[in-house]
């Protein structure tokens, strides 16, 4: 059952005054999703904005054959469903919880009212959308010009930086990602992913332990990524 909840700190709401936050709070509602539970599918109506309180959500596209291309991993403080709720069009991607997720949900009418009443919220949204466009441009560049091992190296570095936990021999990526998820992040097949994970493990750059990846030598992965990245700039 939905219950009212106070807003948490997210980029969209960070500049709101205390009075604006007080008016917004009763319009936010809790939703909980289990691991692997679908939040929405591509083509579903875009009726709400979703803010992540806890857990992580993957946004992805799926081919007719079932292959996934992961667009983004959304964590605490981030939000998603923005484009559909702005233009009223159906969602363009699937959203699925990759671990138990707590969301705050703001319905479209309340969200549009917030943007009309608060120029600061509207400016915050524009900044977030600009960052998303830059990210998508970078991802397209990587997918088009970097080879699979370079994309894998960069993905592991990003994941270790955003969801890493220090262990004695490196940084363990604490997300509950499957190999299919990781393959979807870098845009390759699971078989090709396994090949390069084994290669990096033999080289001592990573260690695979019970479904989790430990980044042991980030400088080695960074060197692998930068070699190909720098060739694109010349």
DOTIGU-658959 format. One line per 4 residues: number of its first residue (from 0); their letters; for each residue x, y, z of N, C-alpha, C. Coordinates in Angstrom, 2 decimals, m for minus. Example, Ala and Ser with C-alpha at 12.3 -4.5 7.8 and 13.67 -1.06 7.14 Angstrom:
<recs>
0) as) 13.19,m5.69,7.80,12.30,m4.50,7.80,13.20,m3.30,7.80  12.85,m2.25,7.08,13.67,m1.06,7.14,12.90,0.03,7.87
</recs>
This chain:
<recs>
0) xxxx) 0.85,m1.20,0.00,0.00,0.00,0.00,0.88,1.25,0.00  0.53,2.21,m0.82,1.34,3.43,m0.91,1.16,4.27,0.34  2.26,4.87,0.79,2.20,5.77,1.94,3.00,7.01,1.61  2.61,8.12,2.19,3.32,9.36,1.94,4.73,9.27,2.48
4) xxxx) 5.68,9.95,1.80,7.07,9.90,2.22,7.72,11.25,1.97  8.66,11.66,2.82,9.37,12.92,2.57,10.36,12.74,1.43  10.67,13.81,0.70,11.62,13.70,m0.39,13.03,13.48,0.12  13.84,12.78,m0.68,15.25,12.61,m0.36,16.05,13.55,m1.24
8) xxxx) 17.35,13.64,m0.98,18.20,14.53,m1.75,18.50,13.93,m3.11  17.97,14.56,m4.14,18.27,14.19,m5.52,18.57,15.48,m6.26  19.30,15.42,m7.38,19.65,16.65,m8.09,18.44,17.51,m8.45  17.34,16.88,m8.83,16.16,17.62,m9.23,15.57,18.45,m8.10
12) xxxx) 15.68,17.95,m6.86,15.03,18.59,m5.72,15.99,19.39,m4.84  17.28,19.32,m5.15,18.28,19.87,m4.24,18.14,21.38,m4.04  17.64,22.10,m5.05,17.55,23.55,m4.95,16.21,24.05,m4.45  15.29,23.13,m4.14,13.98,23.56,m3.67,14.06,24.13,m2.26
16) xxxx) 13.20,25.09,m1.99,13.13,25.65,m0.65,12.44,24.67,0.29  12.54,24.94,1.59,11.88,24.08,2.57,10.37,24.08,2.36  9.81,25.24,2.00,8.37,25.32,1.77,7.97,24.49,0.55  8.77,24.55,m0.51,8.48,23.77,m1.71,8.57,22.27,m1.43
20) xxxx) 9.56,21.87,m0.64,9.68,20.46,m0.28,8.50,20.00,0.56  8.05,20.86,1.46,6.89,20.50,2.29,5.65,20.28,1.43  5.47,21.12,0.40,4.31,20.96,m0.47,4.42,19.70,m1.33  5.66,19.33,m1.67,5.87,18.18,m2.54,5.74,16.85,m1.80
24) xxxx) 6.14,16.82,m0.54,6.25,15.56,0.20,4.99,14.70,0.15  3.79,15.26,0.34,2.59,14.39,0.34,2.29,13.77,m1.02  2.94,14.26,m2.08,2.69,13.74,m3.42,3.62,12.60,m3.79  4.58,12.30,m2.93,5.53,11.21,m3.18,5.05,9.95,m2.47
28) xxxx) 5.16,8.82,m3.16,4.65,7.56,m2.62,5.69,6.47,m2.72  5.69,5.60,m1.72,6.63,4.47,m1.70,6.19,3.36,m2.65  7.16,2.76,m3.32,6.95,1.50,m4.03,8.17,0.62,m3.77  7.95,m0.65,m3.57,9.05,m1.60,m3.37,8.98,m2.68,m4.44
32) xxxx) 10.16,m3.04,m4.94,10.26,m4.07,m5.98,11.32,m5.08,m5.58  11.02,m6.35,m5.81,11.97,m7.42,m5.53,13.02,m7.49,m6.63  14.10,m8.19,m6.35,15.14,m8.39,m7.36,14.56,m9.04,m8.61  14.88,m8.49,m9.75,14.43,m8.94,m11.07,12.97,m8.60,m11.37
36) xxxx) 12.33,m7.85,m10.49,10.95,m7.48,m10.76,10.90,m6.32,m11.76  9.93,m6.39,m12.67,9.77,m5.37,m13.71,9.07,m4.14,m13.12  9.65,m2.97,m13.36,9.03,m1.71,m12.95,8.15,m1.17,m14.08  8.69,m1.16,m15.29,7.89,m0.90,m16.49,8.62,m1.48,m17.69
40) xxxx) 7.86,m1.65,m18.77,8.40,m2.15,m20.03,8.34,m1.04,m21.08  9.22,m1.14,m22.07,9.15,m0.23,m23.21,7.76,m0.33,m23.83  7.15,0.83,m24.08,5.80,0.86,m24.62,4.73,1.12,m23.58  5.07,0.93,m22.28,4.11,1.25,m21.23,3.91,2.77,m21.14
44) xxxx) 2.74,3.22,m20.70,2.52,4.67,m20.55,3.48,5.29,m19.54  3.94,6.49,m19.84,4.83,7.20,m18.93,4.04,8.05,m17.97  3.61,7.47,m16.87,2.69,8.16,m15.96,3.36,8.73,m14.72  4.62,8.34,m14.44,5.24,8.74,m13.17,6.74,8.94,m13.33
48) xxxx) 7.29,9.75,m12.44,8.74,9.87,m12.26,9.13,9.00,m11.08  10.26,8.29,m11.20,10.70,7.36,m10.16,12.02,7.84,m9.57  12.07,7.92,m8.25,13.28,8.31,m7.52,13.74,7.12,m6.69  15.01,6.78,m6.78,15.54,5.61,m6.09,15.96,5.99,m4.67
52) xxxx) 15.32,5.37,m3.69,15.73,5.52,m2.28,16.84,4.54,m1.93  16.68,3.28,m2.37,17.66,2.24,m2.06,17.61,1.20,m3.17  18.75,0.52,m3.39,18.83,m0.48,m4.44,19.21,0.12,m5.77  19.18,m0.72,m6.81,19.56,m0.26,m8.15,18.61,m0.82,m9.20
56) xxxx) 18.43,m0.03,m10.24,17.54,m0.35,m11.35,18.35,m0.30,m12.64  18.11,m1.24,m13.54,18.74,m1.16,m14.86,17.70,m0.74,m15.89  18.12,0.20,m16.74,17.34,0.61,m17.90,17.99,m0.01,m19.13  17.20,m0.70,m19.94,17.81,m1.41,m21.06,16.86,m1.56,m22.23
60) xxxx) 17.46,m1.79,m23.39,16.74,m2.14,m24.60,16.92,m3.63,m24.84  15.92,m4.26,m25.42,15.98,m5.70,m25.65,15.67,m6.00,m27.11  16.51,m6.85,m27.72,16.30,m7.25,m29.11,15.23,m8.33,m29.18  14.69,m8.59,m30.38,13.71,m9.68,m30.52,14.27,m11.03,m30.09
64) xxxx) 15.61,m11.18,m30.15,16.23,m12.45,m29.76,16.49,m12.52,m28.26  16.20,m11.44,m27.53,16.38,m11.45,m26.09,17.67,m10.84,m25.59  18.54,m10.37,m26.49,19.78,m9.71,m26.06,19.47,m8.35,m25.49  20.24,m7.96,m24.47,20.01,m6.69,m23.80,21.15,m5.72,m24.07
68) xxxx) 20.80,m4.44,m24.20,21.77,m3.36,m24.21,21.40,m2.44,m23.06  22.23,m2.42,m22.02,21.93,m1.65,m20.83,22.30,m0.19,m21.05  21.32,0.69,m20.89,21.52,2.11,m21.09,22.10,2.76,m19.85  21.60,2.36,m18.69,22.06,2.99,m17.45,21.73,2.10,m16.26
72) xxxx) 22.50,2.27,m15.19,22.22,1.67,m13.89,21.90,2.82,m12.94  20.71,2.80,m12.38,20.21,3.91,m11.57,20.32,3.53,m10.10  21.02,4.36,m9.30,21.22,4.06,m7.89,20.57,5.09,m6.98  20.78,4.96,m5.67,20.16,5.85,m4.69,20.42,7.33,m5.00
76) xxxx) 19.35,8.13,m4.94,19.45,9.55,m5.23,19.20,9.90,m6.68  19.25,8.91,m7.57,18.99,9.14,m9.00,17.50,8.96,m9.29  17.09,9.42,m10.46,15.70,9.25,m10.86,15.63,8.86,m12.33  14.48,8.31,m12.74,14.32,7.85,m14.12,12.85,7.92,m14.52
80) xxxx) 12.61,7.67,m15.81,11.26,7.84,m16.35,10.99,9.27,m16.78  12.06,10.08,m16.88,11.90,11.52,m17.08,11.30,11.87,m18.44  11.85,11.31,m19.52,11.40,11.71,m20.85,9.93,11.37,m21.07  9.54,10.17,m20.68,8.14,9.76,m20.89,7.18,10.62,m20.09
84) xxxx) 7.58,10.98,m18.88,6.67,11.77,m18.04,6.62,13.22,m18.52  7.68,13.68,m19.21,7.68,15.04,m19.75,6.81,15.17,m20.99  6.98,14.23,m21.94,6.25,14.38,m23.21,4.98,13.54,m23.29  4.72,12.73,m22.27,3.50,11.94,m22.26,3.51,10.74,m23.19
88) xxxx) 4.67,10.47,m23.79,4.80,9.33,m24.68,5.13,8.06,m23.89  4.97,6.87,m24.48,5.32,5.63,m23.78,6.82,5.56,m23.47  7.16,4.76,m22.48,8.56,4.55,m22.13,9.31,3.93,m23.32  10.56,4.37,m23.50,11.36,3.87,m24.61,12.27,2.72,m24.24
92) xxxx) 12.30,2.33,m22.98,13.18,1.26,m22.51,12.50,0.50,m21.39  13.06,m0.67,m21.05,12.58,m1.45,m19.91,13.30,m0.99,m18.65  12.64,m1.09,m17.50,13.24,m0.82,m16.20,12.98,m2.02,m15.29  14.07,m2.62,m14.77,13.96,m3.81,m13.93,14.89,m3.64,m12.73
96) xxxx) 14.43,m4.05,m11.55,15.26,m4.00,m10.35,16.34,m5.08,m10.43  17.60,m4.71,m10.24,18.66,m5.71,m10.23,18.97,m6.17,m8.81  18.36,m5.52,m7.82,18.41,m5.92,m6.43,17.16,m5.33,m5.78  16.81,m5.72,m4.56,15.61,m5.13,m3.95,15.67,m3.60,m3.96
100) xxxx) 14.59,m2.99,m4.41,14.59,m1.55,m4.66,13.45,m0.87,m3.91  13.75,0.27,m3.31,12.75,1.15,m2.72,12.69,2.41,m3.58  11.52,2.74,m4.09,11.35,3.90,m4.94,10.37,4.89,m4.32  10.59,6.16,m4.65,9.59,7.19,m4.43,9.00,7.51,m5.80
104) xxxx) 7.69,7.58,m5.88,7.00,7.78,m7.15,6.25,9.11,m7.12  6.47,9.91,m8.17,5.79,11.19,m8.31,5.00,11.15,m9.61  3.68,11.25,m9.52,2.84,11.14,m10.70,3.05,12.33,m11.64  2.76,12.10,m12.92,3.07,13.06,m13.98,2.48,14.44,m13.70
108) xxxx) 1.23,14.50,m13.32,0.59,15.80,m13.08,1.31,16.59,m11.99  1.67,15.91,m10.90,2.38,16.57,m9.80,3.78,17.00,m10.24  4.43,16.19,m11.08,5.77,16.52,m11.57,5.72,17.76,m12.46  4.78,17.82,m13.38,4.67,18.98,m14.26,4.32,20.24,m13.48
112) xxxx) 3.48,20.09,m12.45,3.16,21.23,m11.59,4.41,21.73,m10.88  5.24,20.80,m10.42,6.50,21.18,m9.76,7.36,22.01,m10.69  7.49,21.60,m11.95,8.33,22.33,m12.90,7.75,23.71,m13.21  6.42,23.81,m13.27,5.78,25.10,m13.54,5.98,26.07,m12.37
116) xxxx) 5.93,25.54,m11.16,5.98,26.40,m9.98,7.39,26.71,m9.52  8.36,25.89,m9.92,9.72,26.08,m9.43,10.72,26.14,m10.58  11.14,27.35,m10.97,12.18,27.47,m12.00,13.47,26.75,m11.61  13.76,26.69,m10.31,14.98,26.01,m9.87,14.91,24.52,m10.16
120) xxxx) 13.73,23.93,m9.95,13.57,22.51,m10.28,13.69,22.29,m11.78  13.11,23.21,m12.57,13.21,23.09,m14.03,14.65,23.18,m14.49  15.43,24.10,m13.91,16.84,24.23,m14.27,17.63,22.99,m13.84  17.29,22.45,m12.68,17.95,21.22,m12.24,17.68,20.07,m13.19
124) xxxx) 16.44,20.00,m13.69,16.10,18.95,m14.64,16.88,19.12,m15.93  16.99,20.36,m16.43,17.76,20.60,m17.65,19.21,20.17,m17.48  19.79,20.45,m16.32,21.18,20.05,m16.07,21.31,18.53,m16.09  20.35,17.83,m15.47,20.39,16.37,m15.46,20.24,15.81,m16.87
128) xxxx) 19.32,16.38,m17.66,19.12,15.91,m19.02,20.36,16.15,m19.88  21.03,17.27,m19.66,22.28,17.55,m20.39,23.34,16.51,m20.05  23.46,16.16,m18.77,24.44,15.14,m18.38,24.09,13.80,m19.01  22.79,13.48,m19.06,22.37,12.22,m19.67,22.70,12.20,m21.16
132) xxxx) 22.52,13.35,m21.84,22.84,13.42,m23.27,24.34,13.25,m23.49  25.15,13.88,m22.65,26.59,13.70,m22.76,26.98,12.24,m22.52  26.34,11.61,m21.53,26.63,10.20,m21.25,26.26,9.33,m22.45  25.09,9.58,m23.03,24.66,8.76,m24.16,25.59,8.95,m25.36
136) xxxx) 26.08,10.18,m25.55,27.02,10.44,m26.64,28.31,9.67,m26.40  28.78,9.67,m25.14,30.01,8.93,m24.83,29.81,7.43,m25.04  28.65,6.91,m24.61,28.39,5.48,m24.78,28.34,5.10,m26.25  27.73,5.96,m27.08,27.69,5.70,m28.52,29.09,5.71,m29.11
140) xxxx) 29.90,6.64,m28.66,31.30,6.71,m29.12,32.06,5.44,m28.75  31.89,5.00,m27.49,32.58,3.79,m27.04,32.12,2.57,m27.83  30.80,2.44,m27.99,30.27,1.27,m28.69,30.70,1.24,m30.14  30.88,2.42,m30.74,31.22,2.49,m32.16,32.70,2.30,m32.42
144) xxxx) 33.57,2.77,m31.52,34.99,2.84,m31.83,35.91,2.02,m30.93  35.47,1.71,m29.70,36.33,0.93,m28.81,36.07,m0.55,m28.99  37.12,m1.36,m28.83,36.92,m2.80,m28.91,36.35,m3.32,m27.60  35.95,m4.59,m27.59,35.31,m5.17,m26.41,36.19,m5.11,m25.16
148) xxxx) 37.47,m5.50,m25.22,38.27,m5.43,m23.99,38.40,m4.02,m23.44  38.46,m3.01,m24.31,38.54,m1.63,m23.83,37.22,m1.22,m23.17  36.08,m1.59,m23.78,34.78,m1.27,m23.18,34.62,m1.99,m21.85  35.09,m3.23,m21.76,35.01,m3.98,m20.51,35.86,m3.32,m19.43
152) xxxx) 37.08,m2.92,m19.79,37.96,m2.27,m18.82,37.32,m1.01,m18.26  36.73,m0.19,m19.14,36.12,1.05,m18.70,34.89,0.79,m17.85  34.08,m0.22,m18.22,32.89,m0.55,m17.43,33.28,m1.02,m16.03  34.31,m1.84,m15.92,34.74,m2.33,m14.61,35.25,m1.18,m13.74
156) xxxx) 35.97,m0.24,m14.35,36.45,0.91,m13.59,35.29,1.78,m13.10  34.31,2.00,m13.97,33.14,2.79,m13.57,32.37,2.12,m12.44  32.14,0.82,m12.58,31.38,0.10,m11.56,32.12,0.05,m10.23  33.45,m0.13,m10.30,34.23,m0.14,m9.06,34.19,1.23,m8.39
160) xxxx) 34.15,2.29,m9.20,34.09,3.63,m8.64,32.75,3.99,m8.05  31.66,3.51,m8.66,30.32,3.89,m8.21,29.71,2.91,m7.23  30.13,1.64,m7.28,29.52,0.62,m6.43,30.57,m0.34,m5.90  31.75,0.20,m5.56,32.84,m0.65,m5.10,33.00,m0.65,m3.59
164) xxxx) 33.56,m1.73,m3.09,33.86,m1.86,m1.66,35.28,m2.39,m1.53  36.08,m1.70,m0.73,37.50,m2.05,m0.60,37.64,m3.39,0.13  38.45,m4.28,m0.46,38.81,m5.56,0.14,40.33,m5.65,0.12  40.93,m6.65,0.82,42.39,m6.69,0.93,43.15,m6.63,m0.41
168) xxxx) 42.60,m7.27,m1.44,43.37,m7.31,m2.70,42.79,m6.42,m3.78  41.92,m5.47,m3.43,41.40,m4.57,m4.44,40.05,m3.99,m4.07  39.21,m3.82,m5.08,37.86,m3.26,m4.90,36.85,m4.23,m5.50  35.94,m4.72,m4.68,34.93,m5.65,m5.17,33.71,m4.85,m5.64
172) xxxx) 33.21,m5.19,m6.81,32.00,m4.56,m7.33,30.82,m5.22,m6.63  30.13,m4.45,m5.82,29.13,m5.03,m4.91,27.75,m5.17,m5.53  27.58,m4.77,m6.77,26.28,m4.92,m7.43,26.02,m6.38,m7.75  24.74,m6.75,m7.68,24.35,m8.13,m8.00,24.12,m8.26,m9.50
176) xxxx) 25.19,m8.08,m10.28,25.10,m8.16,m11.73,25.35,m9.58,m12.21  24.54,m10.03,m13.15,24.81,m11.31,m13.80,25.77,m11.06,m14.96  26.30,m12.14,m15.53,27.15,m11.99,m16.71,26.34,m11.43,m17.88  25.07,m11.77,m17.94,24.21,m11.20,m18.98,24.09,m9.70,m18.80
180) xxxx) 23.96,m9.24,m17.55,23.90,m7.81,m17.28,25.18,m7.12,m17.74  26.33,m7.67,m17.36,27.60,m7.05,m17.70,27.82,m7.05,m19.21  27.43,m8.13,m19.87,27.51,m8.17,m21.33,26.63,m7.09,m21.93  25.45,m6.86,m21.34,24.55,m5.83,m21.83,25.10,m4.43,m21.64
184) xxxx) 25.88,m4.22,m20.59,26.48,m2.91,m20.34,27.49,m2.56,m21.41  28.28,m3.54,m21.85,29.33,m3.23,m22.82,28.93,m3.58,m24.25  27.72,m4.10,m24.43,27.24,m4.36,m25.78,27.93,m5.50,m26.48  28.01,m6.66,m25.81,28.62,m7.82,m26.42,27.84,m9.06,m26.01
188) xxxx) 28.33,m10.22,m26.44,27.70,m11.47,m26.05,28.29,m11.97,m24.74  27.58,m12.87,m24.10,28.08,m13.44,m22.85,29.35,m14.26,m23.10  29.41,m14.93,m24.25,30.59,m15.74,m24.56,31.84,m14.87,m24.72  31.69,m13.74,m25.43,32.83,m12.84,m25.61,33.22,m12.20,m24.28
192) xxxx) 32.23,m11.84,m23.47,32.51,m11.30,m22.15,33.34,m12.28,m21.33  32.93,m13.55,m21.29,33.66,m14.55,m20.51,35.10,m14.68,m20.97  35.30,m14.63,m22.27,36.65,m14.73,m22.82,37.55,m13.65,m22.25  37.06,m12.40,m22.23,37.91,m11.30,m21.77,37.98,m11.22,m20.25
196) xxxx) 36.95,m11.68,m19.55,37.07,m11.78,m18.09,38.17,m12.76,m17.71  38.22,m13.89,m18.41,39.27,m14.88,m18.13,40.65,m14.32,m18.47  40.72,m13.57,m19.57,41.99,m12.97,m19.95,42.48,m12.00,m18.89  41.60,m11.11,m18.44,41.98,m10.14,m17.42,42.30,m10.81,m16.09
200) xxxx) 41.63,m11.93,m15.81,41.94,m12.66,m14.58,43.31,m13.30,m14.66  43.65,m13.88,m15.82,44.99,m14.47,m16.00,46.08,m13.41,m15.87  45.78,m12.20,m16.32,46.75,m11.11,m16.25,46.84,m10.49,m14.86  45.98,m10.94,m13.94,46.00,m10.43,m12.57,45.31,m9.09,m12.40
204) xxxx) 44.58,m8.63,m13.43,43.91,m7.34,m13.34,42.64,m7.42,m12.50  41.98,m8.57,m12.54,40.75,m8.77,m11.78,40.77,m10.15,m11.15  39.82,m10.39,m10.26,39.60,m11.72,m9.70,38.09,m11.96,m9.64  37.64,m13.09,m10.15,36.23,m13.45,m10.10,36.00,m14.38,m8.92
208) xxxx) 35.09,m13.99,m8.04,34.89,m14.72,m6.79,33.40,m14.85,m6.49  32.85,m16.04,m6.71,31.46,m16.34,m6.38,30.48,m15.34,m7.01  30.67,m15.09,m8.28,29.77,m14.22,m9.01,30.09,m12.74,m8.88  31.04,m12.37,m8.05,31.45,m10.97,m7.92,32.83,m10.77,m8.54
212) xxxx) 33.10,m9.56,m9.01,34.38,m9.24,m9.63,35.15,m8.30,m8.71  36.40,m8.66,m8.45,37.30,m7.81,m7.67,38.28,m7.16,m8.64  38.31,m5.84,m8.67,39.29,m5.11,m9.47,40.59,m5.03,m8.66  41.59,m5.77,m9.10,42.85,m5.87,m8.35,43.88,m4.84,m8.81
216) xxxx) 43.91,m4.54,m10.09,44.88,m3.60,m10.64,44.16,m2.57,m11.52  43.54,m1.57,m10.91,42.81,m0.58,m11.71,43.70,0.14,m12.71  44.98,0.33,m12.36,45.87,1.02,m13.29,46.07,0.22,m14.57  46.04,m1.12,m14.47,46.16,m1.95,m15.65,44.93,m1.85,m16.53
220) xxxx) 43.75,m1.84,m15.92,42.52,m1.67,m16.70,42.48,m0.28,m17.33  42.92,0.72,m16.58,42.91,2.09,m17.10,43.85,2.21,m18.30  44.98,1.55,m18.22,45.93,1.57,m19.34,45.32,0.92,m20.56  44.57,m0.18,m20.35,43.94,m0.88,m21.48,42.89,0.01,m22.13
224) xxxx) 42.13,0.73,m21.31,41.11,1.62,m21.86,41.72,2.84,m22.52  42.68,3.48,m21.86,43.23,4.73,m22.37,43.96,4.54,m23.69  44.57,3.36,m23.89,45.29,3.13,m25.16,44.35,3.32,m26.34  43.15,2.72,m26.25,42.20,2.83,m27.35,41.49,4.17,m27.35
228) xxxx) 41.21,4.71,m26.15,40.53,6.00,m26.08,41.37,7.10,m26.69  42.69,7.08,m26.42,43.55,8.13,m26.94,43.72,8.05,m28.45  43.59,6.85,m29.02,43.70,6.73,m30.48,42.53,7.43,m31.16  41.38,7.55,m30.46,40.22,8.21,m31.06,40.39,9.71,m31.13
232) xx) 41.30,10.24,m30.32,41.48,11.70,m30.25,42.55,12.20,m31.20  43.14,11.29,m31.98,44.21,11.69,m32.91,43.76,11.48,m34.34
</recs>
